[in-house]
Amino acid sequence: MTIGFILATLAAFLWSVTNVLDKIVVSKHLTHIGQLYIPLSVVYLVFGGASVWIGRQLPDISDWPLIIVAAALWIVMGYTYFLAAKREEISRMVPVFALTPVFVASFGALFLGEIFSVRTYSAIGVIVFGSALIMFKGSVKSLVRSRVFGLMIISAFAASFHSIIMKSLLNSYSFWTTYGSITLISGLMSLVLFSRYVKDLQQTIKNRGRGGIGLITISESNSNLSQFIYTMAASLWYVSLVSATMTIQYLFLFIWTFLLSRWKPNIIQEEITKQALLKKFVAIILIISGIYLIA
């Protein structure tokens, strides 16, 4: 078991906490996703600026176009994810991110030369199938035509390309500089793109209080810590395997949502019928099996 595997698992655990907090924020506190990006931009600037300062190195000017693209992809990933979270149970839509290892493995083989054994690719396939099983309800036709499914496909694709760019930058820079520069630019871009929602956010705070702002600040600070750990894992291990290992996040998320739905349904509501729980349990076994094959 490598340090990269351990770090990826830790990042997955922290991100599962973020998923739950995000669902609470978009469901109960903020009226538009754009409002969320005002405090989120500040979090990006603080974490990104601190990391660049600690890294004591700025990327070469030739690499800034890649950094800007990576930052834009991160914003696209987050925005489509938040839109999906507003419309669907968090434990059903987040597992669509299981497509990320497929995209990352494909891009990694194409751009980074990360070629693995049949066992590894089979393990990724098992993880994807298990994660898709958690998400699936109704018919395949309704799934394919689902707006939430489409949003999460875009989110997973953006996250995959972001990971590939991040890994290529890690070949030249420390994880402090790589994570910090991308996050810093993400913060600046978010401020420019979503500044028009400042007044809307002020009105929402006036009507609903400051609880949502505090919660999203905690959530996204935790998310940035997760992203930093993920970047560190990718600097020490194959990015395709880091991405695949991250799918253990769905196990943690299942546990969180089950406990909250059962004991605190006023906070978050999820389907907890015997059939739904059995399907999720089987899917999680598949995910763990896939991760075992990788590790």
Secondary structure, DSSP 8 states (H G I E B T S, - for coil): --HHHHHHHHHHHHHHHHHHHHHHHHHHT-SSHHHHHHHHHHHHHHHHHHHHHHHT----GGGHHHHHHHHHHHHHHHHHHHHHHHHS-HHHHGGGGGHHHHHHHHHIIIII-----HHHHHHHHHHHHHHHHHH--S-HHHHHT-HHHHHHHHHHHHHHHHHHHHHHHHTTS-HHHHHHHHHHHHHHHHHHHHGGGHHHHHHHHHHH-SHHHHHHHHHHHHHHHHHHHHHHHHHHS-HHHHHHHGGGHHHHHHHHHHHHHHH-TTT------HHHHHHHHHHHHHHHHHHHHH-
